[in-house]
């Protein structure tokens, strides 16, 4: 036997604002932040994080935390550019956007496999 109590619908006003705020996901918050920035600002963020990661990697002082953080920020900026308005863009620009998303997907797959083998430790060797 199930005992179910019906809850009344929330009233419009303050309760409704709290209800809609609680349903907001991290993705919608990030999308709103990306929409507030221009494409030039997003491109600057993307280039800066790529330069930081490249400099850290070439100097040999790159920790996985720094590279992962740079990757997350780079993906935020790059995907903000990609999923922004696409009206009036030439085909070359769209190809660059697809290259950014494709490379981010590739890096994510490589990172996932690296974490998987790191989690396995020495057990993965034959």
N, CA, C and O atoms as CSV, one atom per row, in Angstrom:
chain,resi,resn,atom,element,x,y,z
A,1,UNK,N,N,0.845,-1.156,0.000
A,1,UNK,CA,C,0.000,0.000,0.000
A,1,UNK,C,C,0.903,1.236,0.000
A,1,UNK,O,O,1.871,1.312,0.757
A,2,UNK,N,N,0.574,2.190,-0.851
A,2,UNK,CA,C,1.356,3.415,-0.931
A,2,UNK,C,C,0.542,4.572,-0.382
A,2,UNK,O,O,-0.645,4.721,-0.672
A,3,UNK,N,N,1.204,5.372,0.405
A,3,UNK,CA,C,0.571,6.569,0.948
A,3,UNK,C,C,1.189,7.763,0.234
A,3,UNK,O,O,2.366,8.070,0.417
A,4,UNK,N,N,0.391,8.420,-0.569
A,4,UNK,CA,C,0.885,9.543,-1.348
A,4,UNK,C,C,0.051,10.767,-1.024
A,4,UNK,O,O,-1.176,10.746,-1.113
A,5,UNK,N,N,0.730,11.816,-0.652
A,5,UNK,CA,C,0.034,13.075,-0.380
A,5,UNK,C,C,0.262,14.009,-1.556
A,5,UNK,O,O,1.397,14.198,-1.992
A,6,UNK,N,N,-0.786,14.579,-2.057
A,6,UNK,CA,C,-0.667,15.528,-3.152
A,6,UNK,C,C,-0.263,16.888,-2.595
A,6,UNK,O,O,-0.825,17.373,-1.613
A,7,UNK,N,N,0.726,17.487,-3.249
A,7,UNK,CA,C,1.192,18.800,-2.846
A,7,UNK,C,C,0.487,19.858,-3.677
A,7,UNK,O,O,0.281,19.672,-4.877
A,8,UNK,N,N,0.119,20.956,-3.055
A,8,UNK,CA,C,-0.518,22.020,-3.835
A,8,UNK,C,C,0.495,22.662,-4.782
A,8,UNK,O,O,1.696,22.667,-4.511
A,9,UNK,N,N,-0.002,23.201,-5.888
A,9,UNK,CA,C,0.872,23.881,-6.857
A,9,UNK,C,C,1.438,25.137,-6.220
A,9,UNK,O,O,0.748,25.811,-5.455
A,10,UNK,N,N,2.700,25.460,-6.531
A,10,UNK,CA,C,3.289,26.656,-5.935
A,10,UNK,C,C,2.591,27.915,-6.440
A,10,UNK,O,O,2.162,27.995,-7.591
A,11,UNK,N,N,2.492,28.885,-5.551
A,11,UNK,CA,C,1.863,30.155,-5.899
A,11,UNK,C,C,2.834,30.993,-6.707
A,11,UNK,O,O,4.048,30.884,-6.535
A,12,UNK,N,N,2.311,31.817,-7.576
A,12,UNK,CA,C,3.155,32.720,-8.367
A,12,UNK,C,C,3.804,33.731,-7.436
A,12,UNK,O,O,3.225,34.091,-6.411
A,13,UNK,N,N,4.955,34.176,-7.769
A,13,UNK,CA,C,5.648,35.162,-6.955
A,13,UNK,C,C,6.970,34.619,-6.472
A,13,UNK,O,O,7.718,34.027,-7.250
A,14,UNK,N,N,7.274,34.808,-5.203
A,14,UNK,CA,C,8.548,34.429,-4.642
A,14,UNK,C,C,8.774,32.922,-4.704
A,14,UNK,O,O,9.880,32.476,-5.008
A,15,UNK,N,N,7.759,32.151,-4.425
A,15,UNK,CA,C,7.889,30.691,-4.478
A,15,UNK,C,C,8.187,30.195,-5.879
A,15,UNK,O,O,8.961,29.255,-6.060
A,16,UNK,N,N,7.571,30.828,-6.874
A,16,UNK,CA,C,7.811,30.430,-8.261
A,16,UNK,C,C,9.243,30.757,-8.675
A,16,UNK,O,O,9.863,29.993,-9.415
A,17,UNK,N,N,9.770,31.880,-8.208
A,17,UNK,CA,C,11.145,32.256,-8.538
A,17,UNK,C,C,12.123,31.262,-7.935
A,17,UNK,O,O,13.103,30.882,-8.577
A,18,UNK,N,N,11.861,30.836,-6.698
A,18,UNK,CA,C,12.727,29.836,-6.073
A,18,UNK,C,C,12.631,28.501,-6.789
A,18,UNK,O,O,13.633,27.800,-6.933
A,19,UNK,N,N,11.437,28.142,-7.241
A,19,UNK,CA,C,11.241,26.882,-7.941
A,19,UNK,C,C,11.994,26.871,-9.258
A,19,UNK,O,O,12.644,25.877,-9.582
A,20,UNK,N,N,11.924,27.943,-10.019
A,20,UNK,CA,C,12.635,27.974,-11.298
A,20,UNK,C,C,14.137,28.049,-11.087
A,20,UNK,O,O,14.888,27.502,-11.896
A,21,UNK,N,N,14.605,28.707,-10.028
A,21,UNK,CA,C,16.034,28.780,-9.747
A,21,UNK,C,C,16.579,27.423,-9.329
A,21,UNK,O,O,17.732,27.107,-9.623
A,22,UNK,N,N,15.771,26.613,-8.647
A,22,UNK,CA,C,16.254,25.308,-8.218
A,22,UNK,C,C,16.333,24.324,-9.376
A,22,UNK,O,O,17.069,23.341,-9.292
A,23,UNK,N,N,15.591,24.565,-10.454
A,23,UNK,CA,C,15.628,23.678,-11.617
A,23,UNK,C,C,16.734,24.053,-12.598
A,23,UNK,O,O,16.921,23.362,-13.600
A,24,UNK,N,N,17.455,25.110,-12.338
A,24,UNK,CA,C,18.508,25.562,-13.224
A,24,UNK,C,C,19.715,24.635,-13.069
A,24,UNK,O,O,20.131,24.328,-11.952
A,25,UNK,N,N,20.264,24.199,-14.185
A,25,UNK,CA,C,21.412,23.304,-14.135
A,25,UNK,C,C,22.696,24.089,-14.344
A,25,UNK,O,O,22.668,25.260,-14.725
A,26,UNK,N,N,23.806,23.442,-14.094
A,26,UNK,CA,C,25.102,24.075,-14.296
A,26,UNK,C,C,25.310,24.409,-15.765
A,26,UNK,O,O,25.994,25.379,-16.092
A,27,UNK,N,N,24.724,23.611,-16.652
A,27,UNK,CA,C,24.871,23.867,-18.081
A,27,UNK,C,C,24.156,25.150,-18.499
A,27,UNK,O,O,24.661,25.899,-19.335
A,28,UNK,N,N,22.989,25.402,-17.923
A,28,UNK,CA,C,22.285,26.640,-18.265
A,28,UNK,C,C,23.004,27.852,-17.690
A,28,UNK,O,O,22.993,28.921,-18.302
A,29,UNK,N,N,23.627,27.706,-16.530
A,29,UNK,CA,C,24.392,28.808,-15.950
A,29,UNK,C,C,25.613,29.113,-16.815
A,29,UNK,O,O,25.915,30.277,-17.077
A,30,UNK,N,N,26.313,28.071,-17.254
A,30,UNK,CA,C,27.477,28.269,-18.123
A,30,UNK,C,C,27.075,28.847,-19.472
A,30,UNK,O,O,27.783,29.690,-20.023
A,31,UNK,N,N,25.946,28.399,-20.005
A,31,UNK,CA,C,25.479,28.928,-21.292
A,31,UNK,C,C,25.134,30.407,-21.173
A,31,UNK,O,O,25.432,31.184,-22.080
A,32,UNK,N,N,24.511,30.808,-20.066
A,32,UNK,CA,C,24.206,32.219,-19.864
A,32,UNK,C,C,25.479,33.049,-19.765
A,32,UNK,O,O,25.545,34.160,-20.291
A,33,UNK,N,N,26.484,32.509,-19.093
A,33,UNK,CA,C,27.752,33.231,-18.966
A,33,UNK,C,C,28.430,33.370,-20.327
A,33,UNK,O,O,29.001,34.416,-20.633
A,34,UNK,N,N,28.369,32.324,-21.139
A,34,UNK,CA,C,28.994,32.375,-22.467
A,34,UNK,C,C,28.249,33.338,-23.381
A,34,UNK,O,O,28.876,34.000,-24.207
A,35,UNK,N,N,26.939,33.432,-23.256
A,35,UNK,CA,C,26.164,34.346,-24.101
A,35,UNK,C,C,26.431,35.808,-23.766
A,35,UNK,O,O,26.248,36.680,-24.615
A,36,UNK,N,N,26.858,36.082,-22.549
A,36,UNK,CA,C,27.143,37.459,-22.157
A,36,UNK,C,C,28.453,37.957,-22.759
A,36,UNK,O,O,28.654,39.165,-22.880
A,37,UNK,N,N,29.344,37.047,-23.135
A,37,UNK,CA,C,30.637,37.423,-23.694
A,37,UNK,C,C,30.556,37.480,-25.217
A,37,UNK,O,O,29.797,36.732,-25.833
A,38,UNK,N,N,31.334,38.361,-25.813
A,38,UNK,CA,C,31.372,38.432,-27.273
A,38,UNK,C,C,32.262,37.311,-27.811
A,38,UNK,O,O,33.004,36.672,-27.065
A,39,UNK,N,N,32.170,37.092,-29.111
A,39,UNK,CA,C,32.992,36.047,-29.716
A,39,UNK,C,C,34.472,36.377,-29.624
A,39,UNK,O,O,35.300,35.475,-29.497
A,40,UNK,N,N,34.816,37.656,-29.685
A,40,UNK,CA,C,36.220,38.063,-29.572
A,40,UNK,C,C,36.737,37.773,-28.167
A,40,UNK,O,O,37.866,37.308,-28.011
A,41,UNK,N,N,35.927,38.041,-27.140
A,41,UNK,CA,C,36.338,37.740,-25.770
A,41,UNK,C,C,36.477,36.231,-25.557
A,41,UNK,O,O,37.417,35.775,-24.906
A,42,UNK,N,N,35.538,35.463,-26.106
A,42,UNK,CA,C,35.635,34.002,-25.996
A,42,UNK,C,C,36.865,33.476,-26.723
A,42,UNK,O,O,37.539,32.570,-26.234
A,43,UNK,N,N,37.158,34.045,-27.894
A,43,UNK,CA,C,38.349,33.624,-28.629
A,43,UNK,C,C,39.614,33.980,-27.851
A,43,UNK,O,O,40.572,33.207,-27.843
A,44,UNK,N,N,39.626,35.136,-27.201
A,44,UNK,CA,C,40.769,35.521,-26.371
A,44,UNK,C,C,40.975,34.578,-25.201
A,44,UNK,O,O,42.107,34.213,-24.881
A,45,UNK,N,N,39.879,34.182,-24.558
A,45,UNK,CA,C,39.963,33.216,-23.455
A,45,UNK,C,C,40.507,31.884,-23.966
A,45,UNK,O,O,41.356,31.266,-23.323
A,46,UNK,N,N,40.019,31.448,-25.115
A,46,UNK,CA,C,40.452,30.182,-25.690
A,46,UNK,C,C,41.939,30.214,-26.035
A,46,UNK,O,O,42.668,29.270,-25.732
A,47,UNK,N,N,42.382,31.284,-26.659
A,47,UNK,CA,C,43.797,31.408,-27.030
A,47,UNK,C,C,44.676,31.493,-25.787
A,47,UNK,O,O,45.736,30.869,-25.737
A,48,UNK,N,N,44.251,32.255,-24.788
A,48,UNK,CA,C,45.049,32.408,-23.568
A,48,UNK,C,C,45.209,31.078,-22.825
A,48,UNK,O,O,46.307,30.754,-22.372
A,49,UNK,N,N,44.129,30.311,-22.696
A,49,UNK,CA,C,44.249,29.029,-21.987
A,49,UNK,C,C,45.084,28.035,-22.795
A,49,UNK,O,O,45.826,27.237,-22.223
A,50,UNK,N,N,44.964,28.083,-24.112
A,50,UNK,CA,C,45.816,27.229,-24.941
A,50,UNK,C,C,47.278,27.596,-24.807
A,50,UNK,O,O,48.136,26.714,-24.765
A,51,UNK,N,N,47.578,28.889,-24.739
A,51,UNK,CA,C,48.964,29.334,-24.580
A,51,UNK,C,C,49.524,28.933,-23.219
A,51,UNK,O,O,50.679,28.519,-23.119
A,52,UNK,N,N,48.710,29.054,-22.173
A,52,UNK,CA,C,49.159,28.649,-20.836
A,52,UNK,C,C,49.453,27.154,-20.810
A,52,UNK,O,O,50.479,26.735,-20.274
A,53,UNK,N,N,48.573,26.354,-21.378
A,53,UNK,CA,C,48.788,24.906,-21.392
A,53,UNK,C,C,50.009,24.535,-22.224
A,53,UNK,O,O,50.784,23.664,-21.829
A,54,UNK,N,N,50.189,25.185,-23.372
A,54,UNK,CA,C,51.350,24.906,-24.224
A,54,UNK,C,C,52.642,25.301,-23.537
A,54,UNK,O,O,53.622,24.558,-23.593
A,55,UNK,N,N,52.662,26.463,-22.888
A,55,UNK,CA,C,53.861,26.908,-22.179
A,55,UNK,C,C,54.201,25.969,-21.026
A,55,UNK,O,O,55.368,25.647,-20.804
A,56,UNK,N,N,53.183,25.532,-20.296
A,56,UNK,CA,C,53.429,24.611,-19.178
A,56,UNK,C,C,53.919,23.261,-19.681
A,56,UNK,O,O,54.793,22.647,-19.069
A,57,UNK,N,N,53.362,22.799,-20.790
A,57,UNK,CA,C,53.771,21.492,-21.322
A,57,UNK,C,C,55.180,21.536,-21.897
A,57,UNK,O,O,55.952,20.599,-21.696
A,58,UNK,N,N,55.531,22.608,-22.608
A,58,UNK,CA,C,56.870,22.676,-23.197
A,58,UNK,C,C,57.944,22.915,-22.141
A,58,UNK,O,O,59.095,22.521,-22.334
A,59,UNK,N,N,57.587,23.549,-21.035
A,59,UNK,CA,C,58.574,23.765,-19.974
A,59,UNK,C,C,58.760,22.519,-19.113
A,59,UNK,O,O,59.705,22.442,-18.329
A,60,UNK,N,N,57.869,21.551,-19.254
A,60,UNK,CA,C,57.982,20.321,-18.478
A,60,UNK,C,C,57.432,20.454,-17.073
A,60,UNK,O,O,57.660,19.572,-16.245
A,61,UNK,N,N,56.727,21.508,-16.782
A,61,UNK,CA,C,56.197,21.737,-15.444
A,61,UNK,C,C,54.676,21.653,-15.405
A,61,UNK,O,O,54.049,22.206,-14.501
A,62,UNK,N,N,54.092,20.985,-16.353
A,62,UNK,CA,C,52.633,20.911,-16.425
A,62,UNK,C,C,52.116,19.798,-15.524
A,62,UNK,O,O,52.485,18.634,-15.681
A,63,UNK,N,N,51.268,20.165,-14.590
A,63,UNK,CA,C,50.604,19.153,-13.777
A,63,UNK,C,C,49.281,18.805,-14.452
A,63,UNK,O,O,48.771,19.574,-15.266
A,64,UNK,N,N,48.748,17.682,-14.122
A,64,UNK,CA,C,47.501,17.287,-14.755
A,64,UNK,C,C,46.358,18.184,-14.305
A,64,UNK,O,O,45.378,18.337,-15.034
A,65,UNK,N,N,46.459,18.779,-13.121
A,65,UNK,CA,C,45.432,19.710,-12.653
A,65,UNK,C,C,45.426,20.988,-13.500
A,65,UNK,O,O,44.364,21.485,-13.874
A,66,UNK,N,N,46.618,21.513,-13.799
A,66,UNK,CA,C,46.710,22.715,-14.627
A,66,UNK,C,C,46.185,22.442,-16.032
A,66,UNK,O,O,45.422,23.238,-16.579
A,67,UNK,N,N,46.589,21.327,-16.611
A,67,UNK,CA,C,46.140,20.999,-17.962
A,67,UNK,C,C,44.641,20.714,-18.008
A,67,UNK,O,O,43.967,21.105,-18.961
A,68,UNK,N,N,44.124,20.049,-17.006
A,68,UNK,CA,C,42.679,19.780,-16.970
A,68,UNK,C,C,41.891,21.077,-16.800
A,68,UNK,O,O,40.855,21.260,-17.437
A,69,UNK,N,N,42.373,21.972,-15.949
A,69,UNK,CA,C,41.712,23.259,-15.773
A,69,UNK,C,C,41.747,24.094,-17.045
A,69,UNK,O,O,40.753,24.724,-17.406
A,70,UNK,N,N,42.894,24.098,-17.728
A,70,UNK,CA,C,43.006,24.822,-18.996
A,70,UNK,C,C,42.080,24.217,-20.040
A,70,UNK,O,O,41.479,24.937,-20.838
A,71,UNK,N,N,41.966,22.910,-20.034
A,71,UNK,CA,C,41.083,22.238,-20.986
A,71,UNK,C,C,39.618,22.593,-20.747
A,71,UNK,O,O,38.871,22.824,-21.697
A,72,UNK,N,N,39.211,22.637,-19.492
A,72,UNK,CA,C,37.824,22.961,-19.168
A,72,UNK,C,C,37.499,24.398,-19.574
A,72,UNK,O,O,36.448,24.654,-20.160
A,73,UNK,N,N,38.393,25.330,-19.268
A,73,UNK,CA,C,38.164,26.726,-19.642
A,73,UNK,C,C,38.188,26.878,-21.159
A,73,UNK,O,O,37.385,27.623,-21.720
A,74,UNK,N,N,39.099,26.180,-21.821
A,74,UNK,CA,C,39.188,26.234,-23.284
A,74,UNK,C,C,37.910,25.693,-23.917
A,74,UNK,O,O,37.406,26.268,-24.882
A,75,UNK,N,N,37.389,24.606,-23.389
A,75,UNK,CA,C,36.136,24.047,-23.911
A,75,UNK,C,C,34.968,25.007,-23.696
A,75,UNK,O,O,34.124,25.159,-24.579
A,76,UNK,N,N,34.911,25.657,-22.534
A,76,UNK,CA,C,33.852,26.632,-22.280
A,76,UNK,C,C,33.868,27.725,-23.341
A,76,UNK,O,O,32.833,28.052,-23.922
A,77,UNK,N,N,35.047,28.287,-23.589
A,77,UNK,CA,C,35.153,29.374,-24.561
A,77,UNK,C,C,34.894,28.882,-25.977
A,77,UNK,O,O,34.178,29.533,-26.739
A,78,UNK,N,N,35.461,27.757,-26.330
A,78,UNK,CA,C,35.326,27.243,-27.695
A,78,UNK,C,C,33.895,26.828,-27.995
A,78,UNK,O,O,33.380,27.117,-29.076
A,79,UNK,N,N,33.263,26.171,-27.078
A,79,UNK,CA,C,31.886,25.755,-27.313
A,79,UNK,C,C,30.936,26.943,-27.247
A,79,UNK,O,O,29.876,26.922,-27.872
A,80,UNK,N,N,31.306,27.984,-26.494
A,80,UNK,CA,C,30.524,29.217,-26.509
A,80,UNK,C,C,30.551,29.865,-27.880
A,80,UNK,O,O,29.552,30.424,-28.333
A,81,UNK,N,N,31.700,29.786,-28.538
A,81,UNK,CA,C,31.808,30.302,-29.905
A,81,UNK,C,C,31.003,29.418,-30.851
A,81,UNK,O,O,30.257,29.915,-31.695
A,82,UNK,N,N,31.156,28.128,-30.706
A,82,UNK,CA,C,30.514,27.194,-31.632
A,82,UNK,C,C,28.997,27.252,-31.548
A,82,UNK,O,O,28.321,27.271,-32.577
A,83,UNK,N,N,28.459,27.280,-30.350
A,83,UNK,CA,C,27.013,27.244,-30.192
A,83,UNK,C,C,26.378,28.628,-30.126
A,83,UNK,O,O,25.191,28.756,-29.825
A,84,UNK,N,N,27.166,29.662,-30.406
A,84,UNK,CA,C,26.622,31.010,-30.483
A,84,UNK,C,C,25.786,31.151,-31.743
A,84,UNK,O,O,25.537,30.175,-32.451
A,85,UNK,N,N,25.365,32.353,-32.009
A,85,UNK,CA,C,24.531,32.556,-33.199
A,85,UNK,C,C,25.331,32.223,-34.449
A,85,UNK,O,O,26.503,32.583,-34.563
A,86,UNK,N,N,24.702,31.550,-35.363
A,86,UNK,CA,C,25.402,31.108,-36.577
A,86,UNK,C,C,24.885,31.815,-37.816
A,86,UNK,O,O,25.055,31.307,-38.925
A,87,UNK,N,N,24.264,32.962,-37.661
A,87,UNK,CA,C,23.723,33.662,-38.817
A,87,UNK,C,C,24.817,34.469,-39.499
A,87,UNK,O,O,25.585,35.179,-38.850
A,88,UNK,N,N,24.873,34.348,-40.806
A,88,UNK,CA,C,25.800,35.134,-41.597
A,88,UNK,C,C,27.258,34.740,-41.484
A,88,UNK,O,O,28.129,35.575,-41.729
A,89,UNK,N,N,27.553,33.523,-41.130
A,89,UNK,CA,C,28.945,33.101,-41.022
A,89,UNK,C,C,29.372,32.376,-42.292
A,89,UNK,O,O,28.596,31.613,-42.866
A,90,UNK,N,N,30.601,32.612,-42.729
A,90,UNK,CA,C,31.080,31.886,-43.910
A,90,UNK,C,C,31.376,30.431,-43.584
A,90,UNK,O,O,31.475,30.046,-42.419
A,91,UNK,N,N,31.512,29.636,-44.626
A,91,UNK,CA,C,31.753,28.202,-44.456
A,91,UNK,C,C,33.088,27.940,-43.767
A,91,UNK,O,O,33.214,26.968,-43.023
A,92,UNK,N,N,34.088,28.789,-44.002
A,92,UNK,CA,C,35.393,28.589,-43.357
A,92,UNK,C,C,35.284,28.725,-41.839
A,92,UNK,O,O,35.906,27.968,-41.094
A,93,UNK,N,N,34.491,29.695,-41.390
A,93,UNK,CA,C,34.298,29.894,-39.951
A,93,UNK,C,C,33.609,28.678,-39.341
A,93,UNK,O,O,33.982,28.225,-38.259
A,94,UNK,N,N,32.604,28.152,-40.036
A,94,UNK,CA,C,31.889,26.971,-39.545
A,94,UNK,C,C,32.833,25.768,-39.494
A,94,UNK,O,O,32.744,24.951,-38.577
A,95,UNK,N,N,33.735,25.652,-40.473
A,95,UNK,CA,C,34.711,24.558,-40.472
A,95,UNK,C,C,35.657,24.682,-39.277
A,95,UNK,O,O,36.018,23.678,-38.662
A,96,UNK,N,N,36.059,25.915,-38.948
A,96,UNK,CA,C,36.909,26.124,-37.774
A,96,UNK,C,C,36.176,25.731,-36.500
A,96,UNK,O,O,36.762,25.115,-35.609
A,97,UNK,N,N,34.908,26.081,-36.410
A,97,UNK,CA,C,34.120,25.711,-35.236
A,97,UNK,C,C,34.013,24.198,-35.099
A,97,UNK,O,O,34.132,23.657,-33.999
A,98,UNK,N,N,33.787,23.517,-36.223
A,98,UNK,CA,C,33.726,22.053,-36.182
A,98,UNK,C,C,35.074,21.452,-35.798
A,98,UNK,O,O,35.121,20.430,-35.114
A,99,UNK,N,N,36.166,22.071,-36.230
A,99,UNK,CA,C,37.499,21.608,-35.846
A,99,UNK,C,C,37.704,21.754,-34.338
A,99,UNK,O,O,38.284,20.873,-33.702
A,100,UNK,N,N,37.234,22.858,-33.766
A,100,UNK,CA,C,37.368,23.071,-32.320
A,100,UNK,C,C,36.591,22.010,-31.550
A,100,UNK,O,O,37.112,21.426,-30.600
A,101,UNK,N,N,35.352,21.760,-31.952
A,101,UNK,CA,C,34.537,20.764,-31.247
A,101,UNK,C,C,35.117,19.362,-31.442
A,101,UNK,O,O,35.140,18.559,-30.509
A,102,UNK,N,N,35.582,19.073,-32.654
A,102,UNK,CA,C,36.193,17.759,-32.906
A,102,UNK,C,C,37.446,17.545,-32.085
A,102,UNK,O,O,37.657,16.459,-31.545
A,103,UNK,N,N,38.288,18.578,-31.982
A,103,UNK,CA,C,39.509,18.426,-31.189
A,103,UNK,C,C,39.192,18.314,-29.699
A,103,UNK,O,O,39.861,17.577,-28.975
A,104,UNK,N,N,38.181,19.038,-29.242
A,104,UNK,CA,C,37.796,18.917,-27.832
A,104,UNK,C,C,37.274,17.518,-27.538
A,104,UNK,O,O,37.548,16.961,-26.475
A,105,UNK,N,N,36.530,16.954,-28.468
A,105,UNK,CA,C,36.033,15.590,-28.289
A,105,UNK,C,C,37.181,14.594,-28.274
A,105,UNK,O,O,37.186,13.660,-27.473
A,106,UNK,N,N,38.157,14.790,-29.161
A,106,UNK,CA,C,39.321,13.906,-29.204
A,106,UNK,C,C,40.127,13.991,-27.912
A,106,UNK,O,O,40.536,12.968,-27.363
A,107,UNK,N,N,40.355,15.213,-27.428
A,107,UNK,CA,C,41.103,15.391,-26.178
A,107,UNK,C,C,40.351,14.753,-25.016
A,107,UNK,O,O,40.961,14.136,-24.142
A,108,UNK,N,N,39.026,14.899,-25.003
A,108,UNK,CA,C,38.239,14.284,-23.939
A,108,UNK,C,C,38.361,12.765,-23.980
A,108,UNK,O,O,38.482,12.128,-22.933
A,109,UNK,N,N,38.331,12.174,-25.179
A,109,UNK,CA,C,38.471,10.720,-25.293
A,109,UNK,C,C,39.847,10.261,-24.820
A,109,UNK,O,O,39.956,9.258,-24.116
A,110,UNK,N,N,40.897,10.985,-25.201
A,110,UNK,CA,C,42.253,10.637,-24.767
A,110,UNK,C,C,42.387,10.783,-23.259
A,110,UNK,O,O,42.978,9.930,-22.597
A,111,UNK,N,N,41.835,11.869,-22.715
A,111,UNK,CA,C,41.874,12.095,-21.277
A,111,UNK,C,C,41.119,11.004,-20.526
A,111,UNK,O,O,41.568,10.545,-19.476
A,112,UNK,N,N,39.979,10.593,-21.058
A,112,UNK,CA,C,39.192,9.528,-20.423
A,112,UNK,C,C,39.956,8.208,-20.414
A,112,UNK,O,O,39.973,7.503,-19.405
A,113,UNK,N,N,40.589,7.876,-21.542
A,113,UNK,CA,C,41.369,6.630,-21.591
A,113,UNK,C,C,42.557,6.700,-20.645
A,113,UNK,O,O,42.888,5.710,-19.992
A,114,UNK,N,N,43.205,7.863,-20.562
A,114,UNK,CA,C,44.331,8.015,-19.637
A,114,UNK,C,C,43.903,7.836,-18.192
A,114,UNK,O,O,44.592,7.176,-17.414
A,115,UNK,N,N,42.772,8.418,-17.829
A,115,UNK,CA,C,42.257,8.259,-16.461
A,115,UNK,C,C,41.872,6.807,-16.203
A,115,UNK,O,O,42.083,6.293,-15.105
A,116,UNK,N,N,41.309,6.147,-17.210
A,116,UNK,CA,C,40.937,4.740,-17.063
A,116,UNK,C,C,42.168,3.885,-16.785
A,116,UNK,O,O,42.160,3.071,-15.862
A,117,UNK,N,N,43.230,4.064,-17.579
A,117,UNK,CA,C,44.437,3.262,-17.375
A,117,UNK,C,C,45.159,3.661,-16.091
A,117,UNK,O,O,45.792,2.819,-15.453
A,118,UNK,N,N,45.072,4.933,-15.703
A,118,UNK,CA,C,45.660,5.353,-14.437
A,118,UNK,C,C,44.931,4.685,-13.275
A,118,UNK,O,O,45.552,4.264,-12.300
A,119,UNK,N,N,43.591,4.592,-13.391
A,119,UNK,CA,C,42.802,3.950,-12.327
A,119,UNK,C,C,43.101,2.463,-12.237
A,119,UNK,O,O,43.083,1.895,-11.145
A,120,UNK,N,N,43.376,1.821,-13.373
A,120,UNK,CA,C,43.709,0.400,-13.346
A,120,UNK,C,C,45.067,0.138,-12.714
A,120,UNK,O,O,45.293,-0.914,-12.118
A,121,UNK,N,N,45.958,1.095,-12.848
A,121,UNK,CA,C,47.291,0.930,-12.279
A,121,UNK,C,C,48.086,-0.082,-13.080
A,121,UNK,O,O,48.023,-0.102,-14.309
A,122,UNK,N,N,48.827,-0.915,-12.386
A,122,UNK,CA,C,49.689,-1.881,-13.069
A,122,UNK,C,C,48.924,-3.112,-13.537
A,122,UNK,O,O,49.520,-3.978,-14.178
A,123,UNK,N,N,47.661,-3.226,-13.254
A,123,UNK,CA,C,46.882,-4.412,-13.617
A,123,UNK,C,C,46.575,-4.487,-15.108
A,123,UNK,O,O,46.231,-5.559,-15.605
A,124,UNK,N,N,46.691,-3.377,-15.835
A,124,UNK,CA,C,46.321,-3.387,-17.245
A,124,UNK,C,C,47.420,-3.976,-18.114
A,124,UNK,O,O,47.164,-4.309,-19.272
A,125,UNK,N,N,48.633,-4.117,-17.598
A,125,UNK,CA,C,49.733,-4.643,-18.398
A,125,UNK,C,C,49.607,-6.159,-18.524
A,125,UNK,O,O,49.212,-6.850,-17.585
A,126,UNK,N,N,49.956,-6.656,-19.714
A,126,UNK,CA,C,49.877,-8.102,-19.951
A,126,UNK,C,C,51.084,-8.830,-19.427
A,126,UNK,O,O,51.170,-10.052,-19.548
